[in-house]
Amino acid sequence: MQPSDRMSREELRAALSLSGIFGLRMLGMFVILPVFAIYAEDLPGGDNLTLVGIALGVYGLTQAILQIPFGWWSDRYGRKPVIYVGLAIFAAGSFVAALGTHIYVVILGRMLQGAGAIAAPVMAMTADLTRDEHRAKAMAMIGSTIGGTFALSLVLSPWLNRVIGVPGIFVMTGVLVLISMWVVYALVPDVQQPSRPAGAHGLEQFAMVLRDPRLARFNYGIFVLHALLMALFIAVPLELRAAGLPVDQHWQVYLPVMLGSFVLMLPAVLGPGRRERMQALLKGAIAVLLATQLLLPLLAGGVWGLAVLLLAFFTAFNVLEAGLPSLVSRAAPLGSRGIAIGVFTSLQFLGAFFGAAAGGFLYGSWGTTGIVIFGTVLLVIWLIVVAAPGGGQRRV
């Protein structure tokens, strides 16, 4: 193996430390999901399930709105300062939510948590600190950390709820985010960002990003990917329960599936990042997602069938979750990487919102058939877009 085939010490340090920031931040976010609705029943206003849903979902809405500004600010003022500000806002929101004596106070805290929209600056910084051929590996580390944190949260959530309760979990989240600020200061290398093109201003950079057909393909892809995830998880918990697995035992499916999918996706993301190989992986992963949609009605009747389907889905999902940010960072116009990734992550959160809303309606009306039709249409369009001339090619 040539030296260029391995990540440098600085690249590995950057990838691990930035993954740690995501992991510390997301642990507190994920661990709240399985227990919040039950906790909210005892809050004033918590008997209104619409408000409970808003308390959970408003985080994603403010994230989607602010990813682009945070990405642009990181291009203009530097990655680290913007990340510090975002983490501080997130921590403040966590402490507000912990002190919430009414559902509206918790909603305010969740809004502030989402306002710390650092995903775009962190991914842009990861791209700044890694070479093209190793960028997918660095993004895979971040994606694996997020997925591993999700799986760990499913196991820890009931125990933490018994020990410290939901307010304690919110406080823990704030503390973890403060630790993340120290990680940024002490462990993340400094970066010299590319200069912006002469005369380029925020709106001009934003327009340049929106006009780029390559970026549009990737933005559509991340929108579809997270719409599918949320729609699928409208159906899967209900199907697991219908198959005879109690809700408090669903983690026994999710945890091995998540761990297995990370092992299976490693050969794909750790290989050389050549354009032709990335194109083949992209199309192959989309095809696997399409197969999982079509097989859903056949495998939904049993726990083992659903586990196999989820294993295939998350293997393809993780490959795309790691590969798409890398492709966006390569195709981004010079000096506008933060804006490009900001648009990309905004579409990611909007896709999650759209998938949850559409999936709930379709599953309630037509069951798994509605989910299958929804996912199949989106994925067929994605395959057509990727197969179009120039689809997914990197900037040279």
CORRAMO-V464560 format. One record per residue. N is the residue number from 0. SS is DSSP state (H for helix, E for strand, - for the rest). PHI is phi in whole degrees, -180 to 180 (999 if undefined). Layout:
n;ss;phi
N;SS;PHI
N;SS;PHI
//
This chain:
n;ss;phi
0;-;999
1;-;-73
2;H;-56
3;H;-70
4;H;-81
5;-;-112
6;-;-68
7;-;-71
8;H;-60
9;H;-68
10;H;-64
11;H;-66
12;H;-62
13;H;-64
14;H;-64
15;H;-69
16;H;-69
17;H;-70
18;H;-64
19;H;-62
20;H;-62
21;H;-60
22;H;-65
23;H;-62
24;H;-71
25;H;-79
26;H;-59
27;H;-65
28;H;-76
29;H;-70
30;-;-67
31;-;-80
32;H;-63
33;H;-70
34;H;-120
35;H;-67
36;H;-60
37;H;-70
38;H;-61
39;H;-66
40;-;-59
41;-;-94
42;-;-89
43;E;-58
44;-;87
45;-;-75
46;-;-78
47;-;-89
48;H;-66
49;H;-63
50;H;-68
51;H;-63
52;H;-63
53;H;-64
54;H;-60
55;H;-78
56;H;-88
57;H;-64
58;H;-57
59;H;-67
60;H;-66
61;H;-67
62;H;-60
63;H;-62
64;H;-69
65;H;-102
66;H;-61
67;H;-66
68;H;-58
69;H;-65
70;H;-64
71;H;-65
72;H;-60
73;H;-70
74;H;-67
75;H;-86
76;H;-110
77;-;107
78;H;-69
79;H;-62
80;H;-58
81;H;-69
82;H;-64
83;H;-58
84;H;-62
85;H;-62
86;H;-67
87;H;-64
88;H;-64
89;H;-61
90;H;-63
91;H;-60
92;H;-62
93;H;-63
94;H;-71
95;H;-62
96;H;-62
97;H;-65
98;-;-89
99;-;-63
100;-;-105
101;E;-147
102;H;-59
103;H;-68
104;H;-68
105;H;-64
106;H;-60
107;H;-60
108;H;-62
109;H;-67
110;H;-61
111;H;-66
112;H;-58
113;H;-66
114;H;-68
115;-;-84
116;-;-85
117;-;-97
118;H;-59
119;H;-65
120;H;-60
121;H;-67
122;H;-68
123;H;-63
124;H;-67
125;H;-59
126;H;-66
127;H;-61
128;-;-96
129;-;-129
130;-;-79
131;H;-52
132;H;-72
133;H;-115
134;H;-66
135;H;-62
136;H;-65
137;H;-64
138;H;-65
139;H;-65
140;H;-62
141;H;-64
142;H;-61
143;H;-67
144;H;-64
145;H;-63
146;H;-65
147;H;-64
148;H;-64
149;H;-60
150;H;-64
151;H;-63
152;H;-63
153;H;-61
154;H;-83
155;H;-76
156;H;-55
157;H;-61
158;H;-67
159;H;-63
160;H;-63
161;H;-70
162;H;-83
163;-;-122
164;H;73
165;H;-64
166;H;-58
167;H;-64
168;H;-65
169;H;-62
170;H;-62
171;H;-58
172;H;-60
173;H;-60
174;H;-65
175;H;-61
176;H;-69
177;H;-63
178;H;-64
179;H;-61
180;H;-63
181;H;-65
182;H;-59
183;H;-60
184;H;-69
185;H;-93
186;-;-114
187;-;-80
188;-;-64
189;-;-72
190;-;-136
191;-;-96
192;-;-78
193;-;-62
194;-;-74
195;-;-75
196;-;-58
197;-;-56
198;-;82
199;-;-80
200;-;-120
201;H;-54
202;H;-66
203;H;-67
204;H;-64
205;H;-62
206;H;-64
207;H;-62
208;H;-66
209;H;-67
210;H;-80
211;-;-74
212;H;-66
213;H;-65
214;H;-64
215;H;-61
216;H;-62
217;H;-69
218;H;-65
219;H;-63
220;H;-62
221;H;-70
222;H;-61
223;H;-64
224;H;-58
225;H;-83
226;H;-64
227;H;-64
228;H;-58
229;H;-69
230;H;-64
231;H;-63
232;H;-85
233;H;-74
234;H;-85
235;H;-60
236;H;-59
237;H;-69
238;H;-69
239;H;-63
240;H;-64
241;H;-65
242;-;-80
243;-;105
244;-;-96
245;-;-59
246;H;-59
247;H;-73
248;H;-112
249;-;-63
250;H;-61
251;H;-67
252;H;-90
253;H;-63
254;H;-64
255;H;-65
256;H;-63
257;H;-64
258;H;-65
259;H;-64
260;H;-66
261;H;-67
262;H;-63
263;H;-69
264;H;-85
265;H;-59
266;H;-59
267;H;-72
268;H;-90
269;H;-92
270;-;-77
271;-;-61
272;-;-93
273;-;-69
274;H;-59
275;H;-63
276;H;-68
277;H;-63
278;H;-62
279;H;-65
280;H;-63
281;H;-60
282;H;-65
283;H;-64
284;H;-66
285;H;-63
286;H;-63
287;H;-64
288;H;-60
289;H;-62
290;H;-63
291;H;-64
292;H;-65
293;H;-69
294;H;-87
295;H;-54
296;H;-63
297;H;-79
298;H;-101
299;-;-74
300;-;-83
301;-;-141
302;H;-66
303;H;-66
304;H;-62
305;H;-66
306;H;-64
307;H;-63
308;H;-62
309;H;-66
310;H;-62
311;H;-65
312;H;-61
313;H;-74
314;H;-64
315;H;-66
316;H;-59
317;H;-67
318;H;-61
319;H;-71
320;H;-63
321;H;-82
322;H;-79
323;H;-63
324;H;-60
325;H;-63
326;H;-65
327;H;-63
328;H;-64
329;H;-74
330;H;-85
331;-;-63
332;-;-60
333;-;-55
334;-;78
335;-;-124
336;H;-62
337;H;-63
338;H;-64
339;H;-60
340;H;-73
341;H;-63
342;H;-61
343;H;-59
344;H;-73
345;H;-63
346;H;-65
347;H;-62
348;H;-71
349;H;-65
350;H;-62
351;H;-63
352;H;-64
353;H;-63
354;H;-65
355;H;-66
356;H;-67
357;H;-67
358;H;-63
359;H;-62
360;H;-66
361;H;-68
362;H;-69
363;H;-66
364;H;-91
365;H;-130
366;-;67
367;H;-63
368;H;-60
369;H;-63
370;H;-64
371;H;-63
372;H;-62
373;H;-57
374;H;-67
375;H;-64
376;H;-60
377;H;-63
378;H;-74
379;H;-63
380;H;-62
381;H;-63
382;H;-62
383;H;-63
384;H;-63
385;H;-67
386;H;-77
387;-;-64
388;-;-54
389;-;84
390;-;-64
391;-;77
392;-;-74
393;-;-90
394;-;-74
395;-;-124
//
